[in-house]
Amino acid sequence: MMRLGIVGLGVISRFYLTALERSPDFTLAAVCDRDPAALTGHGVPGYLDHRELLAAGGLDAVVVTAPNDVHAIVCRDVLEAGLPVCVEKPLATTLADGRDLVGLAARKRVALFTAFHRRYNSNVLALRDEIGDATIESMTVRYLEQIEEHVGHDRWYLDAARCGGGCVADNGPNALDLVRLFLGPVALRGVRIDRDDTGVDRQAVLALDRATVELDWSFAGEVKDVEVRLGDGSVLHADMLAGYREFKESLRHEYEGVLREFAEAVRSGAAWSDGGLAALSIVDEAYRRETHA
C-alpha cells in the first residue's frame, strides 16, 4: 500500500477520503489544511503547512485539493520533493505555471496527474462502450449548476483571482476532458463568455472541433450530460447523474476511479501523460479570445 498525503481538506477532499477506504493501492498517511479544526478526526498526523508535511517524510504520493490559486505552488514543492502528485483540475491557474509543472515532473521522473473525475463516471463509460468503433459526427457536453449550492464553505470558487476565473476555469477542464475522452485532441474554434458584476464568468459556450461545451454557474438545478451524434445520424446520450439520487452521489465512484488511475500513474512515473495541460491551454485561449453575448 502506498502512503498518501492530502493537502487541502475542503469540499472535494471528503470524496478522496471515502475512496481511500476502498482503495487497494493507497492508505491515508497525513493531511494538511490551514484550518486546525479540519485536521482532527483523521487518525493520521495533521499539518498546517504543506512544506511541514513534506519535511516529515513517510509519503509515497500526494493529492492536492487546495484552492486553485495554490495548485502550482503546492505541486511544485511536492515534485521537488520527488513525489508523484494528483492535483484537482485545473492543473494551475496560468498556462505558464502548468507548463513549468509538466517540465518539472519530467525532470524529477515522477507522475503529474490531473484529476478529471467525470471520465470515470459509469454512465459516460457505458456511452463510450456503446459507441465502440462508430464514427462520431459531433458531441455536446453540458455542465450546468448553481455554483453556490456546490461549493459549501469554499467561497474561493467565487473569487476570480483565486479560482483562475469562473465556470470556464473550474468546470471547463472537466467538460473539455470528456471531449478529449471521446474525440482525442481538439482545438478551440470560438467562445462566448458572460460575466457577472464581480467579473466572474457565469455562463460560457466553447466551440471546438466536432464538439460544443456549454457551461453555466447560474443554472436552476443541475445538468451534467454528454450527447453524441454518430455518422449514421443516430444520437446517443449519457446523463452523469442518472442513477445517483443523492446530491453529489455520483462523485463517490468517480473518485474511486481517480485513485485507481492515479496508482497507475505513480507506477508509470515519468511515462505518465494526461490532458491536464491541454485543458488548461484551451481555458487560457478561451479567455484570450473571449467575446460576449
ZADREN-357824 format. One line per field, with one value per residue (C-alpha): x, y, z; residue number from 1; residue in three letters. Coordinates in Angstrom, 3 decimals, always signed. Layout:
BEGIN
c1	X|...;
c2	Y|...;
c3	Z|...;
nr	NUM|...;
rest	ALA|...;
END
This chain:
BEGIN
c1	+0.000|+1.279|+1.202|-0.821|-0.878|-3.783|-3.223|-6.489|-9.499|-12.288|-15.442|-13.755|-11.407|-14.194|-14.611|-10.935|-11.172|-14.163|-12.476|-9.368|-11.404|-11.930|-8.612|-6.389|-3.474|-3.334|-3.639|-4.043|-0.805|-1.092|-3.358|-2.764|-5.007|-4.713|-7.704|-6.638|-10.190|-10.085|-7.098|-8.895|-10.564|-8.465|-6.265|-3.082|-0.650|-2.003|-0.068|-0.941|+1.653|+2.311|+6.049|+5.913|+4.015|+6.692|+9.552|+8.089|+8.586|+6.909|+4.850|+4.792|+2.407|+0.344|-3.146|-3.705|-7.282|-6.322|-7.792|-6.907|-4.558|-2.117|-2.123|+1.101|+2.865|+1.992|+2.534|+5.914|+7.050|+5.710|+7.502|+10.709|+10.488|+10.497|+6.930|+4.158|+1.191|-2.504|-3.955|-7.574|-8.364|-7.316|-3.656|-2.855|-4.443|-1.949|-0.659|+2.913|+2.646|+1.109|+3.975|+6.510|+4.908|+4.913|+8.585|+9.471|+7.670|+9.632|+12.940|+12.090|+10.821|+7.580|+3.922|+1.959|-1.658|-4.680|-7.909|-10.693|-13.259|-16.034|-14.089|-14.680|-18.452|-20.258|-22.789|-20.065|-18.096|-21.230|-21.780|-18.226|-18.678|-21.970|-20.303|-17.482|-15.798|-18.628|-17.767|-18.671|-20.047|-20.402|-20.930|-22.139|-21.080|-23.253|-22.063|-24.813|-25.269|-25.932|-22.363|-23.286|-25.040|-21.876|-19.015|-20.052|-17.749|-15.155|-16.104|-12.837|-14.597|-16.396|-13.160|-11.937|-8.342|-8.249|-10.315|-8.455|-11.708|-15.162|-17.040|-14.531|-11.540|-13.080|-15.808|-14.354|-11.464|-13.798|-16.027|-13.055|-11.555|-14.752|-14.454|-10.880|-12.003|-14.322|-12.586|-8.949|-7.101|-9.263|-8.782|-10.884|-12.843|-14.965|-16.059|-18.770|-18.453|-20.898|-19.721|-21.493|-20.933|-17.931|-16.157|-16.759|-17.715|-21.074|-22.011|-19.944|-20.142|-16.944|-16.953|-14.364|-13.616|-16.817|-17.810|-19.596|-19.142|-21.903|-21.109|-23.401|-22.878|-26.318|-28.487|-31.572|-30.769|-28.046|-27.414|-24.233|-24.538|-22.987|-24.813|-23.148|-24.324|-22.906|-22.089|-25.262|-27.380|-28.230|-27.980|-26.738|-26.833|-25.249|-26.626|-23.798|-26.261|-28.700|-28.971|-27.391|-30.194|-28.288|-26.611|-23.092|-23.578|-22.008|-18.694|-18.195|-17.489|-15.779|-13.131|-12.555|-11.686|-9.386|-7.379|-7.307|-5.774|-3.512|-1.999|-1.276|+0.254|+2.516|+3.739|+4.277|+6.411|+7.772|+5.984|+2.616|+0.804|-2.751|-4.848|-4.208|-2.038|-4.190|-7.321|-5.500|-4.287|-7.839|-9.048|-6.238|-7.105|-10.813|-10.170|-7.853|-10.426|-13.388|-16.478|-19.764|-23.380;
c2	+0.000|+3.440|+6.093|+9.105|+12.666|+15.018|+18.780|+20.699|+19.449|+21.381|+20.156|+17.750|+16.115|+14.085|+12.129|+11.234|+10.214|+7.982|+6.477|+5.755|+3.471|+1.161|+1.682|-1.385|+0.898|+3.742|+4.314|+7.725|+8.754|+12.520|+15.526|+19.247|+22.290|+25.861|+25.346|+23.468|+22.193|+20.419|+18.320|+16.447|+13.068|+11.533|+9.313|+10.475|+13.370|+16.771|+19.792|+23.463|+23.900|+21.525|+22.072|+20.665|+17.655|+17.058|+17.576|+14.971|+12.315|+8.937|+9.586|+7.847|+10.265|+13.406|+14.570|+18.336|+19.577|+23.059|+26.166|+26.586|+29.521|+27.430|+24.327|+25.381|+26.297|+23.076|+20.802|+22.373|+21.650|+18.080|+17.419|+18.993|+16.502|+13.740|+12.624|+11.965|+14.268|+14.078|+17.580|+18.560|+20.300|+22.825|+21.875|+25.537|+28.946|+30.059|+28.251|+29.223|+27.516|+24.447|+24.160|+24.587|+21.757|+19.402|+20.144|+19.682|+16.336|+15.148|+16.218|+14.565|+11.465|+11.281|+11.437|+14.673|+13.505|+15.781|+14.525|+14.684|+12.753|+12.775|+10.491|+7.697|+8.219|+4.920|+6.404|+8.131|+4.893|+2.990|+5.522|+5.115|+1.342|+1.737|+3.892|+1.414|+1.945|+4.055|+7.437|+10.431|+13.275|+15.759|+15.939|+18.321|+18.339|+20.278|+21.240|+23.302|+24.043|+26.697|+27.053|+28.355|+25.048|+23.068|+24.886|+24.684|+26.848|+27.032|+30.528|+30.973|+29.496|+32.824|+34.842|+35.041|+35.642|+32.533|+30.327|+31.372|+32.698|+31.184|+28.388|+28.239|+27.882|+25.438|+23.389|+23.861|+21.388|+18.531|+19.139|+19.560|+16.329|+14.484|+15.830|+14.581|+11.191|+10.705|+12.654|+12.934|+16.279|+19.185|+22.869|+25.840|+27.434|+30.007|+31.164|+33.240|+34.181|+36.071|+37.535|+38.844|+42.233|+40.931|+39.752|+36.026|+34.169|+32.509|+31.195|+30.156|+28.244|+26.824|+25.677|+23.009|+20.559|+18.482|+19.456|+22.097|+22.669|+24.520|+25.831|+27.569|+28.544|+30.185|+27.257|+26.452|+22.843|+20.588|+19.043|+17.140|+15.191|+14.171|+13.921|+12.260|+12.284|+9.431|+9.358|+7.382|+10.169|+8.362|+10.281|+8.735|+10.289|+9.886|+11.601|+11.646|+11.986|+9.226|+6.521|+8.666|+10.127|+11.894|+15.256|+14.640|+10.883|+10.194|+11.585|+8.624|+6.064|+8.643|+9.352|+5.645|+5.769|+8.751|+6.903|+3.725|+5.519|+7.673|+4.428|+3.516|+6.949|+6.522|+3.209|+4.771|+7.583|+9.952|+7.995|+9.214|+11.802|+13.140|+16.046|+18.470|+20.833|+20.517|+21.549|+24.450|+25.588|+25.728|+27.591|+30.104|+30.564|+30.913|+33.820|+35.461|+35.118|+35.993|+37.525|+38.472|+37.840;
c3	+0.000|-0.919|+1.785|+0.653|+1.947|+1.230|+1.035|+1.353|+3.296|+1.592|-0.109|-2.555|-0.055|+1.502|-1.728|-1.714|+1.939|+1.219|-1.833|+0.219|+2.472|-0.521|-2.282|-2.761|-3.627|-1.094|+2.615|+4.236|+5.968|+6.581|+5.995|+5.652|+5.879|+7.119|+9.398|+12.569|+13.086|+9.734|+10.815|+13.581|+13.339|+10.551|+12.688|+10.970|+11.514|+10.511|+9.320|+8.814|+6.054|+3.159|+3.500|+7.022|+5.696|+3.065|+5.506|+7.864|+5.178|+5.131|+1.978|-1.376|-3.127|-2.517|-3.503|-3.796|-3.298|-2.083|-3.784|-7.448|-6.922|-4.863|-7.087|-8.784|-5.534|-3.729|-6.728|-7.400|-3.846|-3.995|-7.268|-5.964|-3.091|-5.702|-5.067|-7.608|-7.255|-8.082|-8.413|-8.762|-12.010|-13.086|-13.147|-12.420|-12.894|-15.551|-18.606|-17.744|-14.361|-15.953|-18.402|-15.603|-13.616|-16.586|-17.195|-13.536|-13.335|-16.367|-14.815|-11.496|-13.327|-11.350|-12.356|-12.514|-12.579|-13.138|-11.531|-14.121|-12.131|-14.754|-17.118|-14.580|-14.473|-15.036|-17.474|-19.500|-19.721|-20.758|-23.553|-24.757|-24.827|-26.721|-29.364|-29.861|-33.225|-34.679|-36.172|-34.017|-36.122|-33.237|-29.490|-26.810|-23.166|-20.734|-17.277|-15.689|-11.985|-9.376|-8.163|-4.708|-3.989|-4.688|-3.001|+0.650|+2.738|-0.055|-1.140|-3.005|-6.037|-6.413|-6.278|-9.868|-8.782|-6.590|-8.881|-12.018|-13.467|-13.146|-14.893|-17.760|-15.444|-12.994|-14.689|-18.149|-17.699|-16.694|-19.716|-22.043|-20.784|-21.696|-25.224|-25.277|-23.930|-26.924|-29.695|-28.723|-29.008|-30.214|-30.930|-29.839|-32.693|-30.910|-27.475|-25.806|-22.130|-19.897|-16.598|-13.514|-11.886|-9.937|-13.086|-12.558|-15.730|-15.016|-18.479|-21.460|-24.729|-26.214|-29.838|-30.598|-33.392|-33.707|-30.158|-28.110|-24.377|-22.517|-19.027|-16.556|-12.914|-12.574|-13.646|-11.563|-10.761|-12.122|-15.544|-16.363|-19.593|-22.897|-26.224|-29.193|-32.804|-34.854|-38.534|-39.300|-37.759|-34.527|-31.260|-28.006|-24.560|-21.131|-18.029|-15.499|-12.629|-13.651|-11.020|-8.334|-6.263|-3.523|-4.024|-5.409|-5.043|-8.438|-7.205|-4.882|-7.574|-9.776|-7.148|-6.701|-10.399|-9.828|-7.171|-9.247|-12.220|-10.050|-8.779|-12.399|-12.929|-9.893|-11.259|-14.705|-13.314|-15.946|-18.674|-17.410|-19.528|-19.357|-20.586|-17.731|-19.725|-22.857|-20.945|-19.307|-22.727|-24.089|-20.991|-21.455|-25.123|-24.328|-22.006|-24.528|-27.337|-25.136|-26.703|-25.066|-25.961;
nr	1|2|3|4|5|6|7|8|9|10|11|12|13|14|15|16|17|18|19|20|21|22|23|24|25|26|27|28|29|30|31|32|33|34|35|36|37|38|39|40|41|42|43|44|45|46|47|48|49|50|51|52|53|54|55|56|57|58|59|60|61|62|63|64|65|66|67|68|69|70|71|72|73|74|75|76|77|78|79|80|81|82|83|84|85|86|87|88|89|90|91|92|93|94|95|96|97|98|99|100|101|102|103|104|105|106|107|108|109|110|111|112|113|114|115|116|117|118|119|120|121|122|123|124|125|126|127|128|129|130|131|132|133|134|135|136|137|138|139|140|141|142|143|144|145|146|147|148|149|150|151|152|153|154|155|156|157|158|159|160|161|162|163|164|165|166|167|168|169|170|171|172|173|174|175|176|177|178|179|180|181|182|183|184|185|186|187|188|189|190|191|192|193|194|195|196|197|198|199|200|201|202|203|204|205|206|207|208|209|210|211|212|213|214|215|216|217|218|219|220|221|222|223|224|225|226|227|228|229|230|231|232|233|234|235|236|237|238|239|240|241|242|243|244|245|246|247|248|249|250|251|252|253|254|255|256|257|258|259|260|261|262|263|264|265|266|267|268|269|270|271|272|273|274|275|276|277|278|279|280|281|282|283|284|285|286|287|288|289|290|291|292|293;
rest	MET|MET|ARG|LEU|GLY|ILE|VAL|GLY|LEU|GLY|VAL|ILE|SER|ARG|PHE|TYR|LEU|THR|ALA|LEU|GLU|ARG|SER|PRO|ASP|PHE|THR|LEU|ALA|ALA|VAL|CYS|ASP|ARG|ASP|PRO|ALA|ALA|LEU|THR|GLY|HIS|GLY|VAL|PRO|GLY|TYR|LEU|ASP|HIS|ARG|GLU|LEU|LEU|ALA|ALA|GLY|GLY|LEU|ASP|ALA|VAL|VAL|VAL|THR|ALA|PRO|ASN|ASP|VAL|HIS|ALA|ILE|VAL|CYS|ARG|ASP|VAL|LEU|GLU|ALA|GLY|LEU|PRO|VAL|CYS|VAL|GLU|LYS|PRO|LEU|ALA|THR|THR|LEU|ALA|ASP|GLY|ARG|ASP|LEU|VAL|GLY|LEU|ALA|ALA|ARG|LYS|ARG|VAL|ALA|LEU|PHE|THR|ALA|PHE|HIS|ARG|ARG|TYR|ASN|SER|ASN|VAL|LEU|ALA|LEU|ARG|ASP|GLU|ILE|GLY|ASP|ALA|THR|ILE|GLU|SER|MET|THR|VAL|ARG|TYR|LEU|GLU|GLN|ILE|GLU|GLU|HIS|VAL|GLY|HIS|ASP|ARG|TRP|TYR|LEU|ASP|ALA|ALA|ARG|CYS|GLY|GLY|GLY|CYS|VAL|ALA|ASP|ASN|GLY|PRO|ASN|ALA|LEU|ASP|LEU|VAL|ARG|LEU|PHE|LEU|GLY|PRO|VAL|ALA|LEU|ARG|GLY|VAL|ARG|ILE|ASP|ARG|ASP|ASP|THR|GLY|VAL|ASP|ARG|GLN|ALA|VAL|LEU|ALA|LEU|ASP|ARG|ALA|THR|VAL|GLU|LEU|ASP|TRP|SER|PHE|ALA|GLY|GLU|VAL|LYS|ASP|VAL|GLU|VAL|ARG|LEU|GLY|ASP|GLY|SER|VAL|LEU|HIS|ALA|ASP|MET|LEU|ALA|GLY|TYR|ARG|GLU|PHE|LYS|GLU|SER|LEU|ARG|HIS|GLU|TYR|GLU|GLY|VAL|LEU|ARG|GLU|PHE|ALA|GLU|ALA|VAL|ARG|SER|GLY|ALA|ALA|TRP|SER|ASP|GLY|GLY|LEU|ALA|ALA|LEU|SER|ILE|VAL|ASP|GLU|ALA|TYR|ARG|ARG|GLU|THR|HIS|ALA;
END
